[in-house]
Amino acid sequence: MFQQSKADDEKLEVIAKAIQDLQFGEVQITIQDGVIVQINRLEKQRFPQKNK
């Protein structure tokens, strides 16, 4: 059965931190040969629209 390594735990922690407090945006996880090699976080700032 699959056994999770310490490195995998660290990657999951980074992903959890990237998602935390994210209001609008995306988290992109790049996987190469079955291994997470990169995590990108894109945060968008939304401003309320004023009625004219």
C-alpha positions as CSV (number, residue, x, y, z in Angstrom):
1,M,0.0,0.0,0.0
2,F,1.1,3.6,-0.6
3,Q,3.2,5.0,2.3
4,Q,3.4,8.7,2.6
5,S,6.9,10.2,3.1
6,K,8.0,13.2,5.1
7,A,8.5,15.1,1.8
8,D,4.9,14.3,0.7
9,D,3.7,15.6,4.1
10,E,5.6,18.8,3.5
11,K,4.1,19.2,0.0
12,L,0.6,18.7,1.4
13,E,1.3,21.3,4.0
14,V,2.4,23.8,1.4
15,I,-0.8,23.2,-0.6
16,A,-2.9,23.7,2.5
17,K,-1.1,27.0,3.2
18,A,-1.6,28.1,-0.4
19,I,-5.4,27.5,-0.1
20,Q,-5.7,29.1,3.4
21,D,-7.3,32.6,3.3
22,L,-7.6,32.5,-0.5
23,Q,-10.8,34.4,-1.3
24,F,-10.5,34.5,-5.1
25,G,-7.9,32.8,-7.2
26,E,-6.4,29.4,-7.9
27,V,-3.8,27.0,-6.8
28,Q,-2.0,25.1,-9.6
29,I,-0.1,21.9,-8.8
30,T,2.4,20.7,-11.4
31,I,3.1,17.0,-11.4
32,Q,5.9,15.3,-13.4
33,D,6.3,11.6,-13.5
34,G,3.8,11.2,-10.7
35,V,5.7,13.6,-8.4
36,I,4.6,17.2,-7.3
37,V,7.4,19.4,-8.7
38,Q,5.7,22.9,-8.4
39,I,2.9,24.7,-6.7
40,N,1.7,28.1,-7.9
41,R,-0.8,30.4,-6.1
42,L,-2.6,33.1,-8.0
43,E,-4.6,35.5,-5.9
44,K,-7.1,37.9,-7.4
45,Q,-8.2,41.1,-5.8
46,R,-11.9,41.8,-6.2
47,F,-13.3,45.3,-5.6
48,P,-17.0,45.9,-4.9
49,Q,-18.8,47.7,-7.8
50,K,-20.5,51.0,-7.0
51,N,-23.9,51.7,-8.4
52,K,-24.1,54.8,-10.6
